[in-house]
Amino acid sequence: MTRVVALVDDLIDQSRITAAAPDTVTTRSAGDVAGADVVVVDLGGHGDSITEVRDLAPGAFVVAFGRHDDADALKAARVAGADRVLARSKFFADVVGSLEPTDR
């Protein structure tokens, strides 16, 4: 079974993710991602956590999402090692598809 951990502070966003992918564990602490197969990172609250996520879950598929108009945060997530970086609207349009590591 794939272990998905979402590093997301916003309770509404947490509920939207778990509604689409019920087995997802949500957390507000990057320290909780160890052992995850897939890690979702909300750049709005955890944009500086990608490197830590990579250290704690080196084999995880990392999906980051953020505001479409925050090009700097989206680019920084790519540079820091996120496997997939999406505007939040694209992420929430297809949460389950966004978690699939098809482009690894």
Phi, psi and omega in degrees: 000136180283130178263116180250129178237130180250119178268087189219128180275320187293123183296324178294316177297320177302314182292326177294321180291312182289337174293322181277324182228082190301334181276001180291135174265128177257147182209163175247005183236126179299334180298343182273002185270352181306132179085359180286148174271326178226134177235128175258131181236122174278112183294338179297326181244345187222029182302332181270009184260357184301315181298317178296319177300315179300321179292320184278333181223069189299333181264002184286151170274117186257121179248122179246142175226149180199181180297139182295335182267007177253069184302326180296316180293320179296317179294318180299324179295320177297314181297322182286348175116011175295138181283326179222132180234124185229151167294146184303325179297321178290319179300310184285343175291333180208074183300309184298315178296326179293335181275349180282121182279059183287336185251027180293000000 
